[in-house]
């Protein structure tokens, strides 16, 4: 089993901090920017995001195949951290720089092209390899869980940072939140930081597991390792559904703060209540639970807590204090489900290698990322349907009763339903009972293969 030093764990985690600087900026503020700053109607903006997420998910699958066929002196996944950080940051800056003089049609084209450059092309080319990296750094299941925990601590810290400073940064650099130049300049700062951190991750990590394998995995075999793996199929279904709540509430948060809570600046308070408690849960609660319970039970606890926290929001939707308290509980739920799910997916990929002697970690993790993005795409489309049905109008100072109901539903009981579904699906997960034997046999097999390869040189 491979234990990692703190320096390497920290360097690895900074990669997710970098990714989340871009991801959170887009998730929370892009829809608001498009409608309230760039002047694009809500339906068109939602349509662009939803369609693009499908393309984004498909590109993840392509990237998974590329990873499994990559061989370089830096390994299978690290080269993409070195090369994709700069174009990702530049495209994110362009996304928040829609030319004011463009016609509505031209603005929509600009947003569509830039959004897909960010997500479908460059974010995929960087983040899918990054999300596969923990598999190549160590073969220890507990160590992978610890990596997932520290990675998510940094990811959620980036979310807290973006939630807290974005509007203030826009004001400081542009004069007000309504100034388009402020948004562009804010993204220049964020993009430069994200690029720098991806380079730190590249130079502080080292791949150890199967990095120089000469194995060529056929397309049919890669597909088999995913869709004939009952544990991975189950976990991918959970992964797909688990991102509906965060995608819906993330996109609607700024609207909810402005029209239900009465102050758009409270978006920082309600979103940071979630992310700050996530970080604390990852630091204190998740490690404590991991030392005492199997990952499945920890996930079930977090999913149930999240579902209850969302559902109870319907009782006092206009109370900032009440929403903050429940969002703290949501954050604890997120902080206990996220790292467990990531670790279980890696374990399920190991099951495929144990069963068929096929290492397709790139494709397996790519399918996980693909379904996350499909989930976000469908969730965004669902949000658009809800807001449209309620008669939501971003240009109105006061929303109709129907629009307010749609905003409240999107922030409370609708997300709760999806967490209930993930809880029910996870009840059927059984791999945790046999994984220790699988891990031991895989370790022996890999050591034998490495020894044979070394002897042949």
Buried (B, 14 or more C-beta within 10 A) or exposed (E): EEEBEEEBBBBBBBBBBBBBBBBBBBBBBBBBBBBBBBBBBBBBBBBBBBBBBBBBBBBBBBBBBBBBBBBEEBBBBBBBBBEBBBBBBBBBBBBBBBEEEBEEEEBBEBBBBBBBBBBBBBBBBBBBBBBBBBBBBBBBBBBBBBBBBBBBBBBBBBBBBBBBBBBEBBBEBBEEBEBBEBBBBBBBBBBBBBBEBBBBBBEBBBBEBBBEBEBEBEEEBBBBBBEEBBBBEBBBBBBBBBBBBBBBBBBBBBBBBBBBBEEBEBBBBBBBBBBBBBBBBBBEBBBEBBEEBBBBBBBBBBBBBBBBBBBBBBEEBEEBEBBBBBBBBBBBBBBBBBBBBBBBBBBBBBBBBBEBEBBBBBBBBBBBBBBBBBBBBBBBBBBBBBBBEBBBBBEEEEBEEEBBBBBBBBBBBBBBBBBBBBBEBBEEBEBBEEBEEBBEEBBEEBEEBEEEEEEEE
